[in-house]
Amino acid sequence: MSVTTKPVNQKAWFLILPVFICVAFSAILPLMTVVNYSVQDIISPERRVFVGTEWFAAVMRDEDLHAALWNQLKFSGAVLLVEIPLGIALALSMPAAGWKASATLVIVALSLLIPWNVVGTIWQIFGRADIGLMGATLQRLGIEYSYTGDALHAWLTVLLMDIWHWTPLVALLAYAGLRSIPDAYYHAARIDGASKFAVFRYIQLPKMRGVLMIAVLLRFMDSFMIYTEPFVLTGGGPGNATTFLSQYLTQKAVGQFDLGPAAAFSLIYFLIILLFCFVLYNWMQRLGQTEKEGGHD
Amino acid sequence: MFEWMAWTTPVAIFFTCIVLMLAGMTVWELKSPTTMRKGFLPMATTRGDRLFIGLLGAAYINLAFVGMAGWITEWLSLEQEPSIWISFVVSMVWLVWTLRKG
């Protein structure tokens, strides 16, 4: 008997052509124009000069940009370090079924429904020392809290705001992951007399890997692009304590209308995000691989 | 149309190269499909993965060079900033090396 291999039909690729055309107009062509603007000095539509890598050099050597990038990395790192464990803990403590489960889901998801600029406004009032609940309480406790005057306080307030706004997303994703684990796993664990921690470490955490990967990527990208909330809350200040990359880019592109440097900076920003997502994705994939191979000892 | 969107020749050449690379990779893939293998990179990669890593690395090499050109000028007390072609050659070597040995 001869083994016949099924011929592979590559024509199906043409089916993605409509999507490709849409993406070309919505993403690829705009990105190409950004590349194009990053090598020119456009003074007016009629007057433009090719400047080569000059803008890239200017942006790469900009001290303010270094500060904004460092600030951003610290912020995104802190967001992931706090929100992911907190979200998992929240999901673990949520009821599994019944009306309580539905009620908790709605309550937990509430903050996700609030628009970004409203979140900023809420926290602006919440943190005020005269009428704000948090600000006034901290004042009473003897802490000289001021998110408009103290750089560290401003930074922590923005972080707290992001945690308040987005931890529920992580919790909901983790919750969905938890609910998809079949009961048989828990039964087996009970028979083996596994501790609560062992159940978490060897059943729940590995089974949540997929959704946690999405949570990490989403939270990383969103926090890396954060703009509206700190803009409303602190306007990037005091000084530039809460000036993150987006804010810096907007100052350049919209405030000063420097299209060339802004385009160069956008591309660098894009490359940073691309690298981080690629590394994170591969790292988490690999984690899954070793777990599968390691399996049961 | 090209006048209207202010396209420049270097950018056109850049994107033509990218498109040619993608087309070439597609033809190559059809002729002889890629297999996962492990090289000097920390994970097993396909040909396409290596192209992506190579291009991303090339972009970073050029950016780093442009960013540090000022230092290099001062350090080696050159009369003018070193040419971007140096980093271009380095990045292309990196790209080929990643594709072959990565």
Interface residues (C-beta under 8 A of the other chain):
Chain A: Q10 M32 T33 V35 N36 Y37 V39 Q40 I42 P45 R48 F50 G52 T53 F56 A57 M60 R61 I268 L271 L274 L275 F278 N282 Q285 R286
Chain B: M5 A6 W7 T8 P10 V11 F14 F15 L30 M43 F52 I53 L56 A59 Y60 N62 L63 V66 G67 A69 G70 I84
